[in-house]
């Protein structure tokens, strides 16, 4: 099982514990301290030869699919949790879609 899935399941389980209070994190911390290492580690782990071989497909799909998945996550989050506004849902999708 992939480590991001394990982290997601553990985070969700911890979030539902009654002993754990609400955690508020500044968006700047996520955008400046969490997102760059995630993107860097994803980029470093990709083999260079595979990337060169698939360059055309990557170039044609990368930008549209990132936008599509960011907005899809935003709309789904906004639909499931109406307290989260659409811009915040799209921001969450933008964080999740590149990785």
Order of alpha helices (4+ residues) and beta strands (2+ residues): alpha-alpha-alpha-alpha-alpha
